[in-house]
Amino acid sequence: MILTFGLILILFALIGTPLFVVIGGAALLGFHSVGLDSVLVINEMYNKISGNSILLAIPLFTFAGYILAESGTPTRLINLSKAFLGWLPGGVAIVALVSCGVFTAFTGASGVTIIALGGLLYTVLENEKYPEKFSLGLLTSSGSLGLLFPPSLAIILYGIIAETSIDKLFIAGIIPGVLLIVMLSAYSIKKGSMSLVSITKFSFKNVLKTLIDSCWEVPLPFIIIGGIYSGIFTPTEAASITAFYVLVVEVFIYRELSLFKDIPRIMRESMILVGGILIILGSSLGLTNYLIDQQVPMKILGFMQEYITSKYVFLILLNIFLLIVGCLMDIFSAIVVVVPLIKPIAVGLGIDPVHLGIIFLINLQIGYSTPPVGLNLFIASFRFKQPILKLYRASIPFLIILLIALLIVTYFPVLSMFLVKLFSSGNL
């Protein structure tokens, strides 16, 4: 009977049943199979969520990100980046990369970035005579580019599930995140030079104008990063400050949003995403508790230690597995389901949980744009009104570059751990 129910749950997952239903059902089934009361699942969900104050950062950062998406911030961000980088060969493409990276860091979701910035950036790239295939591939693959930068929701959620310092994860993602942008920028410069696209002449006047236009938004990343790393406030407090700051700036200073008309709507829309995250998180914690009680991670670790003795071989297999997971699942679901299983195995092989987190997030970031079912591909197809097969072909060069960067970060942990160790002598 247990096997039958297990097969039914898998079937439900394949036909599109909400993930939290499948995960919660698996947890209930697991506890029932060993004769334990199913109320333990609910108790575990409540205890883990109610006792974790860092979860408050998720709705606050999400709310702030949605406010930025609904305001004139995307346009100001693109204009500012273009003023600084538009003079380079391929400079407008680099503008797109930087803009998407910064925006995704705050919104926490690549779909929001493609929808909010995609139309603007695609028009800019088209006007600058970039090839259509290049523009589509660039915007599709860079929609999730900022997941390694603070205050990324994915980093916060990984830290909660893996019980790893979020401060350290924030700082560990900076160098790998910059590496991804630099490698894609190098390709963009080469492509821009080959295509003879137009460039924007550098102008101090234009730089000054765009800085003035975005003078209230430019300090925000420095306030968050500086405050957290200096120990002035925690990530949760940073989320509160960010939400309040963004609300005041966009409603009362720029006056682009109405306090009584737009903000209630934005609150509803942003909390739908948060509600989905929390439901998946709660049901997954119940399943995780069962797996740990039954020593499933330790059994997997024992099996792998018998057949895989090299952590380098394990990392190759892990990357392949996570790319598949990132292709099939959204990043929040993947974190809460997979992290509890792989963390004990990785730690047993001598891999630092912080470095593991960066590997994990890069894989899932790439998985968003990986054929055949990467989420970014379908969102971009809808946003740009292009056939999905066309986006498959357009994304391949960018995916190859990102995979090379993934291998570099995977096998050179110093890229993730250098700043962490540097700051560990101080406040971290």
SVG drawing of the C-alpha trace seen along z (x, -y; Angstrom):
<svg xmlns="http://www.w3.org/2000/svg" viewBox="-6 -68 48 70">
<polyline fill="none" stroke="black" stroke-width="0.4" points="0.0,0.0 2.9,-2.4 4.4,-1.7 1.1,-2.3 0.7,-5.7 4.3,-6.6 3.6,-5.9 0.4,-7.9 2.3,-10.9 4.9,-10.7 2.0,-10.6 0.4,-13.7 3.7,-15.5 4.1,-14.6 0.6,-15.9 1.2,-19.2 -0.2,-18.9 1.1,-21.8 4.5,-20.8 3.5,-21.5 0.7,-18.9 3.1,-16.3 5.8,-17.0 3.3,-17.2 1.7,-14.0 5.1,-12.3 5.8,-13.4 2.4,-12.1 3.0,-8.9 6.5,-8.5 5.4,-9.0 2.5,-6.7 4.8,-4.0 6.8,-3.8 3.8,-4.0 4.2,-7.7 1.3,-10.1 0.9,-12.4 0.5,-15.4 4.3,-15.3 4.5,-16.7 2.4,-19.8 4.4,-20.2 7.7,-20.1 6.4,-22.7 5.3,-25.0 8.4,-24.6 10.9,-25.3 9.0,-28.3 7.9,-30.0 11.3,-29.7 13.2,-31.3 13.2,-35.1 15.3,-35.3 12.1,-34.2 10.9,-37.8 13.4,-38.9 11.7,-37.0 8.4,-39.0 10.1,-42.3 12.7,-41.9 10.1,-40.5 7.8,-43.5 10.7,-45.9 11.6,-44.2 8.0,-44.4 7.9,-48.1 11.1,-48.6 9.7,-46.6 6.4,-48.7 8.2,-52.0 10.5,-53.9 13.5,-52.1 14.1,-49.8 14.3,-52.7 16.6,-54.7 18.8,-51.7 19.2,-51.0 20.0,-54.7 22.6,-54.8 24.3,-51.7 24.3,-52.9 25.9,-56.2 28.8,-54.4 29.2,-51.4 27.6,-52.3 30.9,-53.6 32.4,-50.0 32.1,-47.7 29.2,-45.6 28.6,-48.2 24.8,-48.1 24.9,-44.3 26.9,-44.8 24.3,-47.3 21.7,-44.5 23.8,-42.1 24.5,-44.5 20.9,-45.7 19.5,-42.2 22.0,-41.2 21.2,-44.1 17.4,-43.8 17.2,-40.1 19.2,-40.5 16.4,-42.6 13.4,-41.0 14.6,-37.4 12.9,-36.0 14.2,-35.8 10.7,-35.8 10.1,-39.3 13.3,-40.5 12.6,-39.3 9.1,-40.8 10.1,-44.1 13.3,-44.8 13.0,-42.5 10.9,-44.8 13.0,-47.9 16.4,-46.1 15.3,-44.3 14.2,-47.6 17.6,-49.2 19.6,-46.2 17.5,-46.3 18.0,-50.0 21.8,-49.5 21.7,-46.9 22.6,-43.9 21.6,-40.6 18.2,-39.3 19.5,-35.9 22.2,-37.4 19.7,-39.8 17.2,-37.0 19.9,-34.7 21.4,-37.4 18.1,-38.4 16.9,-34.9 20.1,-33.6 20.7,-36.8 17.3,-36.9 18.5,-35.0 22.0,-36.4 21.7,-38.2 20.8,-35.3 24.3,-35.3 24.2,-39.0 22.7,-40.3 19.9,-40.5 19.0,-37.5 16.0,-35.5 17.6,-32.3 20.7,-32.9 18.5,-33.6 16.4,-30.5 19.5,-28.3 21.0,-29.7 17.9,-28.8 17.6,-25.3 21.3,-24.5 21.7,-26.2 24.6,-28.2 25.5,-31.8 23.6,-34.1 26.1,-36.8 28.9,-34.5 26.8,-33.4 26.1,-37.0 29.8,-37.8 30.8,-34.4 28.6,-35.0 30.2,-38.4 33.3,-37.1 31.5,-34.2 28.7,-36.5 31.1,-39.1 32.9,-36.3 29.7,-35.2 29.0,-38.8 32.6,-39.4 32.7,-36.2 29.4,-37.0 30.6,-40.6 33.7,-39.4 31.6,-37.5 29.3,-40.5 32.3,-42.7 33.6,-40.2 30.1,-39.9 29.7,-43.7 33.0,-44.2 32.2,-41.5 28.7,-42.9 29.9,-46.5 27.1,-47.7 26.9,-51.4 28.3,-52.7 27.3,-55.6 30.0,-58.3 31.0,-58.7 29.7,-62.0 30.3,-63.3 27.2,-65.4 25.1,-62.3 26.7,-60.4 26.0,-63.2 22.4,-63.5 21.6,-59.8 23.3,-59.8 21.1,-62.6 18.0,-60.9 18.7,-57.7 20.4,-59.4 17.9,-57.8 18.3,-54.3 22.1,-54.1 22.9,-54.1 20.5,-51.2 22.9,-48.3 25.7,-50.0 23.4,-50.6 22.4,-46.9 25.8,-45.4 27.7,-47.9 25.2,-47.6 25.3,-43.8 29.0,-43.4 29.9,-46.1 27.6,-44.5 25.3,-47.5 22.2,-45.4 21.2,-41.8 19.8,-40.6 16.3,-40.7 16.8,-44.3 18.3,-45.1 15.1,-43.8 13.0,-46.1 15.2,-49.1 15.1,-48.2 11.3,-47.9 10.8,-51.2 13.4,-53.0 12.0,-51.8 8.4,-52.7 9.3,-56.2 11.5,-56.9 9.0,-55.6 5.8,-56.9 6.8,-60.2 9.9,-61.3 9.6,-60.1 5.8,-59.9 5.6,-57.2 3.3,-55.0 0.1,-55.8 0.1,-54.9 -3.6,-54.0 -4.0,-52.6 -0.7,-50.9 0.8,-49.8 -2.1,-47.6 -2.1,-45.9 1.7,-45.4 1.4,-44.0 -1.1,-41.4 0.9,-40.4 4.2,-40.1 2.7,-38.1 1.3,-35.6 5.0,-34.7 5.9,-34.7 2.9,-32.5 4.0,-30.0 7.5,-29.9 6.3,-29.4 3.8,-26.7 6.5,-24.8 9.0,-25.4 6.6,-24.2 5.7,-21.0 9.3,-20.3 10.4,-20.7 8.0,-18.0 9.4,-15.7 12.9,-16.6 12.3,-15.7 11.1,-12.2 14.1,-11.7 16.5,-12.7 14.7,-10.4 15.1,-7.5 18.8,-8.5 18.3,-8.7 21.1,-11.2 23.5,-9.1 22.5,-6.0 23.1,-7.9 26.4,-9.1 27.5,-5.6 26.6,-4.3 28.5,-7.1 31.5,-6.8 31.7,-3.1 31.6,-3.9 32.7,-7.5 35.8,-8.3 36.8,-11.5 35.0,-14.7 35.9,-15.9 33.9,-13.1 31.1,-13.9 31.1,-17.5 30.8,-16.5 27.8,-14.3 26.4,-17.0 26.6,-19.6 24.8,-17.3 22.1,-16.5 21.5,-20.1 21.3,-21.3 18.6,-18.8 16.8,-19.8 17.2,-23.5 15.6,-22.8 12.6,-21.0 11.9,-22.9 11.8,-26.5 14.7,-27.5 12.8,-27.8 11.3,-24.4 14.7,-22.9 16.4,-24.5 14.0,-23.2 13.8,-19.7 17.4,-19.0 19.6,-20.8 18.9,-18.6 19.8,-15.6 23.1,-16.8 24.5,-18.9 25.5,-16.0 27.0,-14.2 29.0,-17.2 30.2,-18.0 31.2,-14.3 33.5,-14.7 35.1,-17.9 33.1,-20.5 32.4,-23.7 28.6,-24.4 29.1,-28.0 31.0,-26.9 28.3,-24.2 25.7,-27.0 27.4,-29.0 27.7,-25.9 24.1,-25.0 22.8,-28.5 24.9,-28.8 23.5,-25.4 19.9,-26.4 20.5,-29.8 21.8,-28.0 19.0,-25.5 16.5,-28.3 17.7,-28.7 18.5,-25.1 16.4,-23.3 14.0,-21.7 11.9,-23.0 14.0,-25.8 11.5,-28.4 13.3,-31.4 12.8,-30.0 9.1,-29.9 8.8,-33.3 11.1,-34.8 9.0,-33.1 5.9,-34.8 7.6,-38.2 9.2,-38.5 6.6,-36.5 9.2,-34.2 9.0,-30.4 10.5,-28.4 12.8,-26.5 14.3,-29.8 15.1,-30.6 16.8,-27.2 19.2,-28.0 19.8,-31.6 20.6,-30.6 23.2,-27.9 26.3,-30.2 25.5,-31.8 24.8,-28.5 28.3,-27.2 29.9,-30.3 28.0,-29.9 28.9,-26.2 32.6,-27.0 32.2,-29.6 30.4,-26.9 33.3,-24.5 35.8,-27.3 33.8,-28.2 33.3,-24.5 36.9,-23.5 38.4,-26.7 36.7,-27.2 39.0,-30.1 36.7,-32.2 33.8,-31.6 35.8,-31.6 38.4,-34.3 36.2,-37.2 34.6,-35.0 38.0,-34.3 39.1,-37.9 36.0,-39.2 36.1,-36.3 38.9,-38.1 36.5,-40.9 32.8,-40.8 31.6,-37.7"/>
</svg>
